[in-house]
Amino acid sequence: MTADNKNLSGDEQIGELISSAGPGSTASPEVKQRIYAAVHARWQSELAGKHAESGDEPDSQTGTGFRRHRRGEGHRRRRAMHTAGRFRALGIAATVALAAISVYWLESSQIEPASDGEAGRFALIEGGVELLRPDVPDPLLAAETAGPIRFGDRLLTGADGRVALRLQDNLLLRVNLDSELIFSSPDEIELVAGTIYIDTGDSGAGRSLRVQTELGQIEHLGTQYEVRLADSALRVRVREGSIAYNGASTTQIGEAGEQIDIDSDGLAAHSDVAPNDPDWQWVSALATLPQADEYRISDVLAWVARELGLQLDFASFVVEQRVANQTLVGLEGLNPNETLDVVQRTADIVAEISGETLLVRD
């Protein structure tokens, strides 16, 4: 701690640490306030533990909340040196947290259904989103209820509405603008109109889920894929893994990097679509990390790369090992681009997108 801030209160010291971190990230003011609170809580906890060991007593008149017993000059000097080291470490943590916390996570990392009738829960809600429930006469505003989604519910997004959900078994579902779907059963979703995206996880495992449409049925084989139903035509884009389409007159297999267009007569045409094509941007904008006490940078970079449709690569083994041993706090709620911005600032690395690769270097 410098001579300039040694007399500051606890809140002011945390503020100084955060301010000294350098340029801010793209996180919103609300996000930064939550980050500040998270760092402050951790800082107070650390101080409480240290003061408990040394016999210090609570003192409401100081910023740290503790009053020192009188000790010898040698002890104070040792404590000062230790505190300076702690503040340097906390300065790094504060930098990380300020650039990092937000909504990843509004959702919990795992969905534990409350009952057999629960299909999933909201992770992120943007704009106008409604639920129509069979036993409720009026539409429910998702942003107000944000409760569990039940089987039989009909979900509608407006012209400004998008939503991300976690279904049972941690299966991810994202819904774009002007869409309508019905949660028919644990194994089936009916897409009435619009665009949805399904992610079974990077392991490729996950429970079976059918997407039923008026033009046929889609089943995943462990994958990330998008289904769009509009103007009496069906489009399926496969980002990772593969899917099977079953229509009245044809069966098609879609592999990663493929787009299948099915017209009202059931005729199918295949074309290419890159995993990092700009058309996937609406999907990554709804992605947020699950909540955790801390995040390992290497895991975060792998998540960012996957959500952006990129392959993760490191410029050297040294860089790879360094990020594997670093952790961040409070990354929940940021989308992949915001997260990448935060990680670069706080871990002192450069992450460059080149073609279909996210290259990480010093």
Secondary structure by P-SEA (a helix, b strand, c coil): cccccccccaaaaaaaaaaaccccccccaaaaaaaaaaaaaaaaaaaaaaaaaabbbbbcccccccccccccaaaaaaaaaaaaaaaaaaaaaaaaaaaccccccccccccccccccccccccccccbbbbbbcccccccccccccccccccbbbbbccccccccccccbbbbbbccbbbbbcccccbbbbcbbbbbbbccccccccbbbbbcccbbbbbccccbbbbbcccbbbbbbcccbbbbbcccbbbbbcccbbbbbccccbbbbbbbccccccaaaaaaabbbcccccccaaaaaaaaaaaacbbbbbccaaaaaaaaaccccccccccaaaaaaaaaaaccbbbbbccccccccc
